[in-house]
Amino acid sequence: MFHWEIKDFGKQSSITGKAFEDGEKILCIVLKDTKNNEMIRFDLLASESSEWEQAEETVILGKWSRVYSEETKALSQEERKHSAESFFFSLFDANENSSEEDELSLLKYLFAVSLERKRVLKSKPIKGEADTQIFIHVKTKRELIVPVVIPSVETVSKVESIIGDLLL
C-alpha cells in the first residue's frame, strides 16, 4: 500500500527550520521515499536549494516554486496555473524509475487533464484503447506523451492532499 504523508504549504524551511518571510521564493519538492513507501514534500528557500541533499532512498517526482505570503489568502488563478504548469513539466524532467512509474503516471495524467481544462495544454485524440495520449503545450508547441490512467476517487483525494491548490 502506498501512503501519502504530505503537509500543507510550509511556513518554514525543511532544511534550516528558518521561518519564511513575505516575498521570498520557495521551492517545493515532491519525493517518493522508497524505503517507507510514502510521498513527502520539502519546502525550502530557493537560495537553499544548493544546500539540500536528496536522501539515497528517495526519488524526485516533481517540483515547483512559489512566492511566500504570510497571509493565508488563496493563490490567484494565474499563480495556480503557473505553479501547476511548472510542476507538470518537472514530472517529465524527474528521474523516472520503474518502481515509481505508477505515482508518476497518475500525477502526469491528472495534471494534463487539469491543464487542458485551463487551455494550457491541448490533447490529440486517443485511438482505440491506447495507454498513452499526446498533449501539446499551447505556448511552446511541445508534445508530451502522458500515460492514460483511470484514477479512483481515493487516489485523486490523496493527490489533492499532497499538491494542495495546484490541482486546478
Wavefront OBJ file of the C-alpha trace (Angstrom):
o trace
v 0.000 0.000 0.000
v 1.241 3.455 -0.884
v 0.987 6.133 1.832
v 0.741 9.854 1.187
v 2.088 11.864 4.094
v 2.203 15.444 2.854
v 1.856 18.565 4.906
v 0.235 21.875 3.942
v 2.360 24.633 2.439
v 5.257 25.063 4.804
v 5.852 28.194 6.819
v 9.500 27.346 7.443
v 12.421 25.748 5.647
v 12.611 21.961 5.746
v 16.412 22.348 5.824
v 17.145 25.087 8.345
v 13.832 25.484 10.158
v 14.036 29.253 9.456
v 10.598 30.861 9.091
v 9.784 32.106 5.607
v 9.245 35.839 5.139
v 6.820 37.630 2.835
v 8.002 37.754 -0.764
v 10.660 35.026 -0.504
v 10.838 32.488 -3.334
v 10.092 28.992 -2.045
v 10.947 25.734 -3.798
v 8.556 22.821 -3.177
v 9.836 19.317 -3.977
v 7.651 16.185 -4.028
v 9.577 12.963 -3.417
v 8.810 9.304 -3.033
v 10.525 7.655 -0.082
v 11.121 4.167 -1.489
v 12.188 2.754 1.876
v 8.965 3.713 3.697
v 6.814 3.699 0.537
v 5.375 7.160 1.088
v 5.307 10.503 -0.665
v 6.797 13.529 1.080
v 7.262 17.194 0.332
v 10.093 19.583 1.183
v 9.640 23.352 1.255
v 12.826 25.393 1.199
v 14.083 28.782 0.154
v 15.190 28.814 -3.479
v 18.532 30.133 -2.227
v 18.926 26.989 -0.062
v 18.488 24.548 -2.952
v 22.243 24.064 -3.302
v 22.415 23.017 0.394
v 19.634 20.433 0.052
v 20.803 16.852 -0.318
v 18.438 14.233 -1.614
v 18.376 11.111 0.538
v 19.503 7.939 -1.221
v 16.172 6.174 -0.710
v 14.126 8.977 -2.324
v 13.181 9.779 -5.894
v 12.122 13.260 -7.015
v 8.686 13.108 -8.633
v 8.260 16.816 -9.289
v 8.828 20.352 -8.051
v 7.534 23.880 -8.369
v 8.256 27.281 -6.919
v 6.040 29.876 -5.319
v 6.352 33.216 -3.564
v 5.668 33.000 0.164
v 2.957 35.138 1.715
v 2.177 35.258 5.442
v -1.458 35.950 4.639
v -3.441 32.768 4.283
v -5.001 34.004 1.073
v -5.749 31.591 -1.714
v -3.467 31.594 -4.718
v -4.756 33.622 -7.645
v -5.876 31.664 -10.706
v -2.814 32.860 -12.601
v -0.431 31.810 -9.766
v -2.097 28.409 -9.531
v -1.925 27.908 -13.288
v 1.756 28.881 -13.437
v 2.663 26.616 -10.481
v 0.655 23.696 -11.910
v 2.308 24.159 -15.303
v 5.770 24.307 -13.707
v 5.087 21.194 -11.616
v 3.662 19.327 -14.628
v 6.799 19.944 -16.711
v 9.006 18.883 -13.795
v 7.244 15.486 -13.805
v 8.806 14.861 -17.218
v 12.217 16.028 -16.042
v 12.063 13.774 -12.976
v 14.307 10.811 -12.959
v 11.885 8.085 -13.982
v 12.350 4.878 -12.092
v 10.199 1.857 -12.919
v 9.219 1.427 -9.248
v 7.822 4.989 -9.191
v 6.040 4.743 -12.524
v 2.517 4.362 -11.074
v 2.723 7.520 -8.959
v 4.384 9.499 -11.732
v 1.830 8.322 -14.309
v -1.070 9.319 -12.075
v 0.380 12.787 -11.428
v 1.117 13.336 -15.121
v -2.384 12.346 -16.159
v -4.235 14.365 -13.516
v -2.214 17.491 -14.259
v -2.512 17.054 -18.039
v -6.302 16.849 -17.834
v -6.422 19.762 -15.403
v -4.192 21.952 -17.584
v -6.192 21.005 -20.663
v -9.308 22.378 -18.957
v -7.423 25.655 -18.425
v -6.333 25.648 -22.103
v -2.650 25.437 -21.236
v -2.494 22.044 -22.991
v -4.372 20.651 -25.965
v -4.874 16.907 -26.407
v -4.728 14.787 -29.512
v -7.494 12.171 -29.809
v -6.778 8.708 -28.432
v -7.020 5.816 -30.864
v -8.688 2.677 -29.543
v -7.555 1.557 -26.131
v -4.222 3.337 -26.164
v -2.314 3.510 -22.901
v -0.872 6.962 -23.684
v -2.185 10.255 -25.019
v -0.323 13.164 -26.563
v -0.821 16.616 -25.065
v 0.567 19.744 -26.723
v 1.688 22.759 -24.700
v -0.133 25.640 -26.412
v 2.595 28.275 -25.934
v 5.657 26.221 -26.901
v 4.049 23.506 -29.089
v 5.999 20.929 -27.049
v 4.407 17.470 -27.331
v 4.204 15.403 -24.155
v 3.291 11.739 -24.028
v 1.107 11.162 -20.993
v 0.077 7.733 -19.696
v -3.708 7.273 -19.618
v -4.664 6.441 -16.038
v -8.147 5.809 -14.709
v -7.893 7.372 -11.244
v -10.101 6.350 -8.368
v -11.755 8.866 -6.046
v -9.330 7.725 -3.340
v -6.202 8.329 -5.406
v -7.397 11.761 -6.559
v -8.091 12.858 -2.977
v -4.650 11.604 -1.943
v -3.009 13.633 -4.713
v -5.011 16.709 -3.668
v -3.700 16.313 -0.129
v -0.132 16.378 -1.473
v -0.301 19.117 -4.004
v -2.828 21.364 -2.281
v -4.163 24.114 -4.534
v -2.070 23.213 -7.563
v -4.585 20.752 -8.999
v -6.783 23.229 -10.859
l 1 2 3 4 5 6 7 8 9 10 11 12 13 14 15 16 17 18 19 20 21 22 23 24 25 26 27 28 29 30 31 32 33 34 35 36 37 38 39 40 41 42 43 44 45 46 47 48 49 50 51 52 53 54 55 56 57 58 59 60 61 62 63 64 65 66 67 68 69 70 71 72 73 74 75 76 77 78 79 80 81 82 83 84 85 86 87 88 89 90 91 92 93 94 95 96 97 98 99 100 101 102 103 104 105 106 107 108 109 110 111 112 113 114 115 116 117 118 119 120 121 122 123 124 125 126 127 128 129 130 131 132 133 134 135 136 137 138 139 140 141 142 143 144 145 146 147 148 149 150 151 152 153 154 155 156 157 158 159 160 161 162 163 164 165 166 167 168
